[in-house]
């Protein structure tokens, strides 16, 4: 599939997400034969909005298969696994998410098109949630304490509430519904570029001429205005080529003017 077609479908799926048309978004994404990690992640988000955890998990598996260093994908998959009571696998994904933070307190994914910041403390919180479901309360408390000591910004009140709780299962944190990877604005604008050359004319000294119209994908079409259409020899071929490439009106030499 041409990259321009992928961009078009990707953008249309994002527009469907913005309209909360989750099934419409999935329908657009399914038309992309060779999806990327970002389009797989978007499909997972749509399935989550529809409450389809199994399908969301499958899409996140594909996301990570495409990009094994995408921390936010491990974070999101861990949260989905926690909702499916697969705590040990969720804990493993939390560990991988921590690893792929590469020592950063926060990763801003806006450069990749996702309007979301992943904080290290959020991963620690979900790690604690996994330990809670496994009945390892001391480990859960240790992770919550570590989360409070983390210096990353954006920390909410979830940790303080969790610390006050005793042996209560914590709800996992997820990337918000509707937060998806978006194509670059500049690339989308290029999809809507127009041909500003318009129409050009090849004039003949006899007063007869042909009009060549430059159409989409550089195909040339012509029509007779006056007289009969001449056989296009080498000189006329040069005129057509120059017309296509430069959009100029070129005169036809007298020696090759069409006969009336």
GULO-372508 format. One record per atom (N, C-alpha, C): residue number from 1; chain; atom name; y, x, z. Coordinates in steps of 0.05 Angstrom, whole numbers. Each point is the difference from the previous one (the first is absolute). Layout:
! residues N
R vexnu roke lomar     c2     c1     c3
R   NUM    A    CA      Y      X      Z
...
***
This chain:
! residues 260
R vexnu roke lomar     c2     c1     c3
R     1    A     N    -24     17      0
R     1    A    CA     24    -17      0
R     1    A     C     25     18      0
R     2    A     N     20     -6    -17
R     2    A    CA     25     15      0
R     2    A     C     13     -3     27
R     3    A     N     14     22      8
R     3    A    CA     14     -1     26
R     3    A     C     21    -22      1
R     4    A     N     13     -6    -23
R     4    A    CA     20    -21      0
R     4    A     C    -12    -27      7
R     5    A     N    -25     -5    -10
R     5    A    CA    -13    -25      6
R     5    A     C     -8     -1     30
R     6    A     N     -9     23     11
R     6    A    CA     -6      1     28
R     6    A     C     24     -6     17
R     7    A     N     23     11     -8
R     7    A    CA     25     -5     14
R     7    A     C      7    -29      0
R     8    A     N     -3    -12    -24
R     8    A    CA      7    -29     -3
R     8    A     C    -16    -17     19
R     9    A     N    -27      4      0
R     9    A    CA    -17    -16     17
R     9    A     C      5      6     29
R    10    A     N      4     25      7
R    10    A    CA      6      8     28
R    10    A     C     25    -14      9
R    11    A     N     21      1    -16
R    11    A    CA     25    -13      7
R    11    A     C     -2    -30      3
R    12    A     N    -15    -12    -18
R    12    A    CA     -4    -29      2
R    12    A     C    -16     -8     24
R    13    A     N    -19     17      8
R    13    A    CA    -15     -6     25
R    13    A     C     18      3     25
R    14    A     N     18     19     -1
R    14    A    CA     19      3     23
R    14    A     C     19    -24      1
R    15    A     N      8    -10    -23
R    15    A    CA     17    -24      0
R    15    A     C    -15    -24     11
R    16    A     N    -26     -2     -5
R    16    A    CA    -16    -21     11
R    16    A     C     -2      3     30
R    17    A     N     -3     24     10
R    17    A    CA     -1      5     29
R    17    A     C     26     -9     13
R    18    A     N     22      6    -13
R    18    A    CA     26     -8     11
R    18    A     C      3    -30      2
R    19    A     N    -13    -14    -19
R    19    A    CA      0    -29      0
R    19    A     C    -23    -12     17
R    20    A     N    -14     18     14
R    20    A    CA    -23     -8     17
R    20    A     C    -22    -14    -17
R    21    A     N     -2      7    -25
R    21    A    CA    -21    -10    -17
R    21    A     C    -22     21      0
R    22    A     N    -16      0     21
R    22    A    CA    -20     21      4
R    22    A     C    -21      0    -22
R    23    A     N    -10    -24     -7
R    23    A    CA    -20     -1    -21
R    23    A     C     11      8    -27
R    24    A     N     25     -7     -5
R    24    A    CA     13      9    -25
R    24    A     C      2     30     -1
R    25    A     N      7     12     23
R    25    A    CA      2     30      1
R    25    A     C    -27     13     -6
R    26    A     N    -21    -12     12
R    26    A    CA    -27     11     -5
R    26    A     C     -8     -3    -29
R    27    A     N      7    -23    -12
R    27    A    CA     -7     -4    -28
R    27    A     C     13     21    -18
R    28    A     N     25      7      6
R    28    A    CA     13     21    -16
R    28    A     C    -13     27      4
R    29    A     N     -6      7     25
R    29    A    CA    -13     26      6
R    29    A     C    -27      2    -12
R    30    A     N    -15    -22     -2
R    30    A    CA    -27      1    -11
R    30    A     C      1      5    -30
R    31    A     N     23     -3    -13
R    31    A    CA      2      6    -29
R    31    A     C      3     30     -5
R    32    A     N      4     16     21
R    32    A    CA      3     29     -3
R    32    A     C    -28     13      2
R    33    A     N    -11     10    -22
R    33    A    CA    -27     11      0
R    33    A     C     -3     25     17
R    34    A     N     20     18     -1
R    34    A    CA     -1     25     15
R    34    A     C     22     -1     21
R    35    A     N     -6    -10     24
R    35    A    CA     20     -3     20
R    35    A     C      5     26     15
R    36    A     N     23      1     13
R    36    A    CA      7     24     16
R    36    A     C     -3     -7     29
R    37    A     N      3     21     17
R    37    A    CA     -2     -5     29
R    37    A     C     21    -20      9
R    38    A     N     23      0    -12
R    38    A    CA     21    -19      8
R    38    A     C     -6    -29     -8
R    39    A     N    -10     -4    -24
R    39    A    CA     -7    -27     -8
R    39    A     C    -24    -11     16
R    40    A     N    -19     17      7
R    40    A    CA    -22     -8     17
R    40    A     C     11     -8     28
R    41    A     N     19     16     10
R    41    A    CA     12     -7     26
R    41    A     C     14    -27     -1
R    42    A     N     14     -5    -22
R    42    A    CA     13    -26     -3
R    42    A     C    -19    -23     -1
R    43    A     N    -23      4    -13
R    43    A    CA    -20    -20     -1
R    43    A     C    -11     -6     28
R    44    A     N     -4     21     15
R    44    A    CA     -9     -4     28
R    44    A     C     20    -16     16
R    45    A     N     26      5     -4
R    45    A    CA     20    -16     14
R    45    A     C     -1    -29     -7
R    46    A     N     -4     -6    -26
R    46    A    CA     -2    -28     -9
R    46    A     C    -25    -13     12
R    47    A     N    -22     14      1
R    47    A    CA    -24    -12     12
R    47    A     C      4     -4     30
R    48    A     N     14     17     14
R    48    A    CA      6     -4     28
R    48    A     C     17    -25      4
R    49    A     N     19     -4    -17
R    49    A    CA     17    -24      2
R    49    A     C    -16    -25     -3
R    50    A     N    -22      2    -16
R    50    A    CA    -17    -23     -4
R    50    A     C    -22     -2     21
R    51    A     N     -1     19     18
R    51    A    CA    -20      0     21
R    51    A     C    -27      9     -9
R    52    A     N     -1     15    -23
R    52    A    CA    -25      9    -11
R    52    A     C     -5     29      8
R    53    A     N    -11      4     25
R    53    A    CA     -2     26     11
R    53    A     C    -20     18    -15
R    54    A     N    -22    -12     -9
R    54    A    CA    -20     15    -14
R    54    A     C     11     12    -26
R    55    A     N     15    -17    -15
R    55    A    CA     12     10    -25
R    55    A     C     22     20      5
R    56    A     N     15     -4     22
R    56    A    CA     21     19      7
R    56    A     C    -12     27      6
R    57    A     N    -22      0     15
R    57    A    CA    -14     25      7
R    57    A     C    -10     14    -24
R    58    A     N    -11    -15    -19
R    58    A    CA    -10     12    -25
R    58    A     C     22     14    -15
R    59    A     N     23    -14     -2
R    59    A    CA     23     12    -14
R    59    A     C     11     25     14
R    60    A     N     -1      0     26
R    60    A    CA      9     23     15
R    60    A     C    -19     24     -3
R    61    A     N    -26     -7     -3
R    61    A    CA    -20     21     -6
R    61    A     C      7     13    -27
R    62    A     N      8    -16    -20
R    62    A    CA      7     10    -26
R    62    A     C     26     16      1
R    63    A     N     18     -9     17
R    63    A    CA     26     14      4
R    63    A     C     -5     29      9
R    64    A     N    -17      2     21
R    64    A    CA     -5     26     12
R    64    A     C    -17     18    -19
R    65    A     N    -17    -13    -16
R    65    A    CA    -16     15    -20
R    65    A     C     19     12    -21
R    66    A     N     22    -13     -6
R    66    A    CA     20     10    -19
R    66    A     C     18     21     13
R    67    A     N      6     -3     26
R    67    A    CA     18     19     13
R    67    A     C    -10      4     29
R    68    A     N    -14     21      4
R    68    A    CA    -13      5     26
R    68    A     C     19     10     21
R    69    A     N     26      3     -7
R    69    A    CA     19     11     20
R    69    A     C     22    -21      6
R    70    A     N     -4    -24     -8
R    70    A    CA     20    -21      5
R    70    A     C     -4    -12     28
R    71    A     N     16     11     18
R    71    A    CA     -3     -8     29
R    71    A     C      3    -30      4
R    72    A     N     19    -12    -14
R    72    A    CA      4    -29      4
R    72    A     C    -24    -16     -8
R    73    A     N    -16      9    -19
R    73    A    CA    -24    -14     -8
R    73    A     C    -21      1     22
R    74    A     N     -3     24     12
R    74    A    CA    -19      2     23
R    74    A     C      9    -18     23
R    75    A     N     26      0      5
R    75    A    CA     12    -16     22
R    75    A     C     -6    -30     -5
R    76    A     N      4     -9    -25
R    76    A    CA     -4    -28     -6
R    76    A     C    -29     -7      0
R    77    A     N    -17     18    -10
R    77    A    CA    -29     -6      1
R    77    A     C    -11     -1     28
R    78    A     N     11     17     17
R    78    A    CA     -9     -1     29
R    78    A     C      7    -27     12
R    79    A     N     24    -10     -6
R    79    A    CA      9    -26     11
R    79    A     C    -18    -22    -10
R    80    A     N     -8      1    -26
R    80    A    CA    -17    -21    -11
R    80    A     C    -28      2     13
R    81    A     N    -10     24      4
R    81    A    CA    -26      3     13
R    81    A     C      0    -10     29
R    82    A     N     23      4     13
R    82    A    CA      2    -11     28
R    82    A     C     -2    -30      0
R    83    A     N     12    -13    -20
R    83    A    CA     -1    -29     -2
R    83    A     C    -28     -9     -7
R    84    A     N    -16     17    -11
R    84    A    CA    -28     -6     -8
R    84    A     C    -20      9     21
R    85    A     N     11     10     23
R    85    A    CA    -17     10     23
R    85    A     C    -17     23     -9
R    86    A     N     11     17    -16
R    86    A    CA    -14     25     -8
R    86    A     C     15     23     13
R    87    A     N     -1      2     27
R    87    A    CA     17     17     15
R    87    A     C     -4     29     -4
R    88    A     N    -25      9     -2
R    88    A    CA     -6     28     -4
R    88    A     C     11     10    -26
R    89    A     N     -4    -15    -21
R    89    A    CA     11      7    -26
R    89    A     C     31      0      0
R    90    A     N     11    -19     15
R    90    A    CA     29     -1      2
R    90    A     C     10     25     15
R    91    A     N    -14      8     21
R    91    A    CA      8     24     15
R    91    A     C     -1     25    -19
R    92    A     N    -20      2    -17
R    92    A    CA     -2     22    -18
R    92    A     C     24      0    -19
R    93    A     N      8    -23    -10
R    93    A    CA     23     -2    -18
R    93    A     C     26      7     14
R    94    A     N      2     -7     26
R    94    A    CA     24      8     15
R    94    A     C      2     30      2
R    95    A     N    -23     13      4
R    95    A    CA      0     29      2
R    95    A     C      9     13    -26
R    96    A     N    -10    -12    -23
R    96    A    CA      8     10    -26
R    96    A     C     29     -5     -5
R    97    A     N     10    -23      9
R    97    A    CA     29     -5     -4
R    97    A     C     17     20     15
R    98    A     N     -9      7     25
R    98    A    CA     15     20     15
R    98    A     C      0     27    -15
R    99    A     N    -23      7    -11
R    99    A    CA     -3     25    -14
R    99    A     C     19      1    -24
R   100    A     N      2    -22    -15
R   100    A    CA     16      0    -24
R   100    A     C     30     -5      5
R   101    A     N      7     -4     26
R   101    A    CA     29      0      6
R   101    A     C     11     29     -1
R   102    A     N    -18     19      0
R   102    A    CA      8     29     -3
R   102    A     C     21      9     20
R   103    A     N     -3    -10     25
R   103    A    CA     18      9     21
R   103    A     C     27    -14      0
R   104    A     N      4    -19    -18
R   104    A    CA     25    -15     -1
R   104    A     C      0    -24     20
R   105    A     N     23     -5     12
R   105    A    CA      2    -23     17
R   105    A     C      3    -26    -16
R   106    A     N      9      3    -25
R   106    A    CA      3    -24    -17
R   106    A     C     -2      9    -29
R   107    A     N    -11    -18    -16
R   107    A    CA     -1      4    -30
R   107    A     C     14    -24    -12
R   108    A     N     21      6    -16
R   108    A    CA     14    -21    -14
R   108    A     C    -11     -2    -28
R   109    A     N    -12    -23     -6
R   109    A    CA    -14     -4    -26
R   109    A     C     18    -12    -22
R   110    A     N     26     -1      5
R   110    A    CA     18    -11    -20
R   110    A     C      0     16    -26
R   111    A     N     -4     26      2
R   111    A    CA     -1     16    -25
R   111    A     C    -23     -7    -18
R   112    A     N    -21    -11     12
R   112    A    CA    -23     -9    -15
R   112    A     C      2    -29     -8
R   113    A     N     21    -14      9
R   113    A    CA      4    -28     -7
R   113    A     C     -7    -19     22
R   114    A     N     -9      9     23
R   114    A    CA     -7    -18     22
R   114    A     C     22      1     21
R   115    A     N     12    -23      5
R   115    A    CA     22     -1     19
R   115    A     C    -12     -3     29
R   116    A     N    -10     23      8
R   116    A    CA    -13      0     27
R   116    A     C     -1     28     11
R   117    A     N      5      2     26
R   117    A    CA     -2     26     14
R   117    A     C    -24     -2     19
R   118    A     N    -18     19     -3
R   118    A    CA    -23      2     18
R   118    A     C      6     20     22
R   119    A     N     -1     -9     25
R   119    A    CA      5     17     23
R   119    A     C    -26      9     13
R   120    A     N      1     24     10
R   120    A    CA    -24     11     13
R   120    A     C     -9    -17     24
R   121    A     N     20    -11     15
R   121    A    CA     -7    -16     23
R   121    A     C    -16    -25     -8
R   122    A     N      5    -11    -24
R   122    A    CA    -14    -24     -9
R   122    A     C    -30      6     -4
R   123    A     N     -5     24     -9
R   123    A    CA    -28      8     -3
R   123    A     C    -14      3     27
R   124    A     N     15     12     19
R   124    A    CA    -11      3     27
R   124    A     C     -5    -28     12
R   125    A     N     18    -18     -5
R   125    A    CA     -4    -28     11
R   125    A     C    -25    -12    -11
R   126    A     N     -5      2    -26
R   126    A    CA    -24    -11    -12
R   126    A     C    -25     15     10
R   127    A     N      3     26      5
R   127    A    CA    -22     15     12
R   127    A     C     -7    -12     27
R   128    A     N     20     -6     16
R   128    A    CA     -4    -13     26
R   128    A     C    -14    -27     -3
R   129    A     N      9    -15    -21
R   129    A    CA    -12    -26     -5
R   129    A     C    -30      3     -6
R   130    A     N     -7     21    -14
R   130    A    CA    -29      5     -6
R   130    A     C    -15      6     25
R   131    A     N     11     17     17
R   131    A    CA    -13      7     25
R   131    A     C     -4    -25     18
R   132    A     N     20    -18     -1
R   132    A    CA     -2    -24     16
R   132    A     C    -24    -17     -8
R   133    A     N     -4     -2    -26
R   133    A    CA    -22    -16    -11
R   133    A     C    -27     13      6
R   134    A     N      1     26      4
R   134    A    CA    -25     15      6
R   134    A     C     -5      1     30
R   135    A     N     18    -11     16
R   135    A    CA     -3      0     29
R   135    A     C      7     26     13
R   136    A     N     13     18    -15
R   136    A    CA      8     26     11
R   136    A     C     30     -2      9
R   137    A     N      3    -12     24
R   137    A    CA     27     -7      9
R   137    A     C     17     25      7
R   138    A     N    -13     20     12
R   138    A    CA     15     24      7
R   138    A     C     11     14    -25
R   139    A     N    -17      2    -20
R   139    A    CA      9     13    -25
R   139    A     C     23    -17    -12
R   140    A     N     -3    -26      2
R   140    A    CA     21    -17    -11
R   140    A     C     27      4     14
R   141    A     N     -1      2     27
R   141    A    CA     24      5     15
R   141    A     C     12     27     -7
R   142    A     N    -17     20     -3
R   142    A    CA     10     27     -7
R   142    A     C     16     -1    -27
R   143    A     N    -11    -14    -19
R   143    A    CA     13     -2    -26
R   143    A     C     27    -15      2
R   144    A     N      0    -20     17
R   144    A    CA     25    -15      3
R   144    A     C     21     17     14
R   145    A     N     -8     16     19
R   145    A    CA     19     18     13
R   145    A     C     10     20    -20
R   146    A     N    -17     11    -16
R   146    A    CA      8     19    -21
R   146    A     C     20    -13    -19
R   147    A     N     -5    -25     -6
R   147    A    CA     18    -14    -18
R   147    A     C     28     -3     11
R   148    A     N      2     -4     27
R   148    A    CA     26     -3     13
R   148    A     C     14     27      0
R   149    A     N    -15     22      0
R   149    A    CA     12     26      1
R   149    A     C      7     11    -28
R   150    A     N     -9    -14    -20
R   150    A    CA      6      9    -27
R   150    A     C     29     -3     -6
R   151    A     N     12     19    -14
R   151    A    CA     29     -1     -4
R   151    A     C      8    -14    -26
R   152    A     N    -19    -12    -14
R   152    A    CA      7    -14    -24
R   152    A     C     18    -24      5
R   153    A     N     18     -5    -17
R   153    A    CA     18    -23      3
R   153    A     C    -15    -26     -9
R   154    A     N     13    -23      4
R   154    A    CA    -11    -25     -9
R   154    A     C    -20    -12     19
R   155    A     N     -3     12     24
R   155    A    CA    -19    -11     19
R   155    A     C     10    -26     11
R   156    A     N    -17    -20      0
R   156    A    CA      7    -27     10
R   156    A     C    -10     -4     28
R   157    A     N     -1    -25      8
R   157    A    CA     -8     -7     27
R   157    A     C    -30     -3      4
R   158    A     N    -16      3    -22
R   158    A    CA    -29     -4      2
R   158    A     C    -13     18     20
R   159    A     N      9     25      1
R   159    A    CA    -13     19     17
R   159    A     C      4     -7     29
R   160    A     N     25     -7      7
R   160    A    CA      7     -7     27
R   160    A     C    -17    -24     10
R   161    A     N     -2    -20    -18
R   161    A    CA    -16    -23      7
R   161    A     C    -29      7      3
R   162    A     N    -11     18    -17
R   162    A    CA    -28      8      2
R   162    A     C     -5     15     25
R   163    A     N     19     17      9
R   163    A    CA     -4     15     24
R   163    A     C     -2    -18     25
R   164    A     N     13    -22     -1
R   164    A    CA      0    -19     22
R   164    A     C    -26    -16      1
R   165    A     N    -14     -1    -23
R   165    A    CA    -25    -15     -1
R   165    A     C    -22     16     11
R   166    A     N    -20    -13     10
R   166    A    CA    -23     13     12
R   166    A     C    -25    -12    -13
R   167    A     N    -14     16    -15
R   167    A    CA    -25     -7    -13
R   167    A     C      3    -25    -17
R   168    A     N     21      0    -16
R   168    A    CA      4    -21    -20
R   168    A     C     -1     13    -27
R   169    A     N    -14    -13    -19
R   169    A    CA     -3     10    -27
R   169    A     C     27     -1    -14
R   170    A     N      8     22    -12
R   170    A    CA     26      2    -14
R   170    A     C     -3     -9    -29
R   171    A     N     20    -14     -9
R   171    A    CA      1     -7    -29
R   171    A     C     10     24    -16
R   172    A     N    -13      6    -22
R   172    A    CA      8     23    -15
R   172    A     C     27     -4    -15
R   173    A     N     13     22     -5
R   173    A    CA     25     -1    -16
R   173    A     C     -8      3    -30
R   174    A     N     14    -13    -17
R   174    A    CA     -5      2    -29
R   174    A     C     27      3    -15
R   175    A     N     -3      9    -25
R   175    A    CA     23      0    -18
R   175    A     C      7    -29     -4
R   176    A     N     25     -8      3
R   176    A    CA      8    -28     -3
R   176    A     C     -8    -13    -26
R   177    A     N     -6    -26      0
R   177    A    CA     -7    -14    -24
R   177    A     C     24      0    -19
R   178    A     N     -5      6    -25
R   178    A    CA     21      1    -20
R   178    A     C     11     28     -5
R   179    A     N     -8     19     17
R   179    A    CA      8     28     -4
R   179    A     C    -20     13    -19
R   180    A     N      8      4    -24
R   180    A    CA    -18     11    -21
R   180    A     C     14     23    -15
R   181    A     N    -16     15    -14
R   181    A    CA     11     22    -16
R   181    A     C     13    -13    -25
R   182    A     N     24      9     -6
R   182    A    CA     15    -11    -23
R   182    A     C      5     22    -20
R   183    A     N     -1     -7    -26
R   183    A    CA      7     21    -20
R   183    A     C     29      7      1
R   184    A     N      7     24    -10
R   184    A    CA     27      9      1
R   184    A     C     18    -18    -17
R   185    A     N     24     -5     11
R   185    A    CA     19    -17    -14
R   185    A     C      7     11    -27
R   186    A     N      3     26     -2
R   186    A    CA      8     12    -26
R   186    A     C    -22     -5    -21
R   187    A     N    -25      1      8
R   187    A    CA    -22     -4    -19
R   187    A     C      0    -29    -10
R   188    A     N      6    -19     19
R   188    A    CA      0    -28     -8
R   188    A     C     23     -6    -19
R   189    A     N     23     13      5
R   189    A    CA     23     -4    -18
R   189    A     C     -7     10    -28
R   190    A     N    -15     21     -2
R   190    A    CA     -7     11    -26
R   190    A     C    -18    -19    -16
R   191    A     N    -14    -18     14
R   191    A    CA    -17    -19    -14
R   191    A     C     16    -21    -15
R   192    A     N     25     -3      8
R   192    A    CA     17    -21    -11
R   192    A     C     22     12    -19
R   193    A     N     -4     25     -8
R   193    A    CA     19     12    -18
R   193    A     C      0    -14    -27
R   194    A     N     23     -2    -12
R   194    A    CA      2    -13    -26
R   194    A     C      8     20    -22
R   195    A     N     -6     -8    -25
R   195    A    CA      7     16    -23
R   195    A     C     29     -7     -8
R   196    A     N     18     19      3
R   196    A    CA     28     -5     -6
R   196    A     C      8      9    -28
R   197    A     N    -19      8    -17
R   197    A    CA      7      9    -27
R   197    A     C      6    -24    -19
R   198    A     N    -12    -23      6
R   198    A    CA      6    -23    -17
R   198    A     C    -12      4    -28
R   199    A     N     16     -9    -20
R   199    A    CA     -9      1    -28
R   199    A     C     16     22    -15
R   200    A     N    -13     12    -19
R   200    A    CA     13     20    -17
R   200    A     C     -5     -7    -29
R   201    A     N     17     11    -18
R   201    A    CA     -2     -7    -28
R   201    A     C     -3     25    -17
R   202    A     N    -16     -2    -21
R   202    A    CA     -1     22    -21
R   202    A     C     14    -11    -25
R   203    A     N     23     11     -6
R   203    A    CA     16    -11    -21
R   203    A     C     -7     13    -27
R   204    A     N      3    -14    -22
R   204    A    CA     -5     10    -27
R   204    A     C     26     -2    -16
R   205    A     N      6     20    -17
R   205    A    CA     25     -1    -15
R   205    A     C      3    -24    -19
R   206    A     N    -22    -11     -9
R   206    A    CA      1    -22    -19
R   206    A     C      9    -26     13
R   207    A     N      2      0     26
R   207    A    CA      7    -25     13
R   207    A     C    -24    -14     12
R   208    A     N    -24      8     -8
R   208    A    CA    -24    -11     12
R   208    A     C     -8     18     24
R   209    A     N    -11    -12     20
R   209    A    CA     -7     16     23
R   209    A     C    -23    -13     15
R   210    A     N    -13     16     17
R   210    A    CA    -21    -10     17
R   210    A     C      9      2     29
R   211    A     N     -8    -19     16
R   211    A    CA      6      1     28
R   211    A     C    -26      7     15
R   212    A     N      1     21     15
R   212    A    CA    -23      9     16
R   212    A     C      6     -8     29
R   213    A     N    -18    -14     13
R   213    A    CA      3     -8     28
R   213    A     C    -18     17     17
R   214    A     N     11     13     20
R   214    A    CA    -17     16     18
R   214    A     C    -10    -19     22
R   215    A     N    -26     -3      1
R   215    A    CA    -12    -18     19
R   215    A     C    -15     15     22
R   216    A     N    -12    -16     17
R   216    A    CA    -14     12     23
R   216    A     C    -22     19     -9
R   217    A     N     -3     21     15
R   217    A    CA    -20     21     -5
R   217    A     C      5     14    -26
R   218    A     N     25      1     -9
R   218    A    CA      8     16    -23
R   218    A     C    -13     -9    -26
R   219    A     N     -5    -25     -3
R   219    A    CA    -11    -10    -25
R   219    A     C     24     -9    -18
R   220    A     N     -1      7    -25
R   220    A    CA     21     -6    -19
R   220    A     C     -7    -24    -17
R   221    A     N     18    -19     -1
R   221    A    CA     -4    -24    -17
R   221    A     C     25     -2    -18
R   222    A     N     -4     -8    -25
R   222    A    CA     23     -1    -18
R   222    A     C     -1    -27    -15
R   223    A     N     24     -8    -11
R   223    A    CA      1    -24    -16
R   223    A     C     20      5    -23
R   224    A     N     -4    -14    -22
R   224    A    CA     18      3    -23
R   224    A     C     25    -17      5
R   225    A     N     23     12     -6
R   225    A    CA     25    -14      2
R   225    A     C     10     -7    -28
R   226    A     N      1     20    -18
R   226    A    CA      8     -5    -28
R   226    A     C    -19     16    -18
R   227    A     N     -7    -10    -23
R   227    A    CA    -17     15    -18
R   227    A     C    -29      1      9
R   228    A     N    -15     16    -13
R   228    A    CA    -28      3      7
R   228    A     C     -4     24     18
R   229    A     N    -22     -2     16
R   229    A    CA     -6     22     18
R   229    A     C    -11     24    -15
R   230    A     N     12     23      1
R   230    A    CA     -9     23    -15
R   230    A     C    -25     12     12
R   231    A     N    -14     15    -16
R   231    A    CA    -23     16     11
R   231    A     C     12     22     16
R   232    A     N    -10      4     24
R   232    A    CA     12     20     18
R   232    A     C    -12     27     -6
R   233    A     N     16     17    -13
R   233    A    CA     -9     27     -6
R   233    A     C      6     19     23
R   234    A     N     -1     25     -5
R   234    A    CA      3     20     21
R   234    A     C     28     -1     12
R   235    A     N     20     -4    -17
R   235    A    CA     28     -1     10
R   235    A     C      4    -24     19
R   236    A     N    -11    -23     -9
R   236    A    CA      2    -23     17
R   236    A     C    -15      4     26
R   237    A     N    -23     14     -1
R   237    A    CA    -15      5     24
R   237    A     C     16     17     20
R   238    A     N     15     19    -11
R   238    A    CA     18     16     17
R   238    A     C     21    -17     13
R   239    A     N     11    -18    -16
R   239    A    CA     20    -19     11
R   239    A     C    -11    -17     22
R   240    A     N    -24    -10     -4
R   240    A    CA    -13    -17     21
R   240    A     C     -5     16     25
R   241    A     N    -10     25     -3
R   241    A    CA     -5     17     23
R   241    A     C     25      6     16
R   242    A     N     22      7    -15
R   242    A    CA     25      6     14
R   242    A     C     11    -25     13
R   243    A     N     -3    -22    -13
R   243    A    CA      9    -25     11
R   243    A     C    -14     -7     26
R   244    A     N    -26      4      1
R   244    A    CA    -16     -6     23
R   244    A     C      7     19     23
R   245    A     N      4     25     -6
R   245    A    CA      5     20     21
R   245    A     C     28      0     10
R   246    A     N     20     -6    -17
R   246    A    CA     28      4      7
R   246    A     C     16    -26     -1
R   247    A     N    -10    -20    -13
R   247    A    CA     14    -26      0
R   247    A     C     25      1    -17
R   248    A     N      3     19    -20
R   248    A    CA     23      2    -17
R   248    A     C     -4    -17    -25
R   249    A     N     22     -8    -13
R   249    A    CA     -1    -12    -27
R   249    A     C      2     22    -21
R   250    A     N    -21      2    -16
R   250    A    CA     -2     23    -19
R   250    A     C      4    -11    -29
R   251    A     N     16     14    -15
R   251    A    CA      3     -8    -28
R   251    A     C    -24      9    -17
R   252    A     N     -6    -16    -20
R   252    A    CA    -22      7    -19
R   252    A     C     12     15    -24
R   253    A     N    -11     23     -7
R   253    A    CA     11     16    -22
R   253    A     C      0    -17    -26
R   254    A     N     20      5    -17
R   254    A    CA      3    -16    -25
R   254    A     C    -25      4    -17
R   255    A     N    -11     24     -1
R   255    A    CA    -23      5    -17
R   255    A     C    -24    -16      8
R   256    A     N      0    -11     25
R   256    A    CA    -23    -15      9
R   256    A     C      7    -29      6
R   257    A     N     22     -9    -11
R   257    A    CA      8    -27      6
R   257    A     C    -19    -20    -14
R   258    A     N     -5    -23     13
R   258    A    CA    -19    -19    -12
R   258    A     C     10    -12    -25
R   259    A     N    -18     -6    -18
R   259    A    CA      7    -13    -25
R   259    A     C      2    -30      3
R   260    A     N     19    -12    -12
R   260    A    CA      3    -29      2
R   260    A     C    -11    -13    -26
***
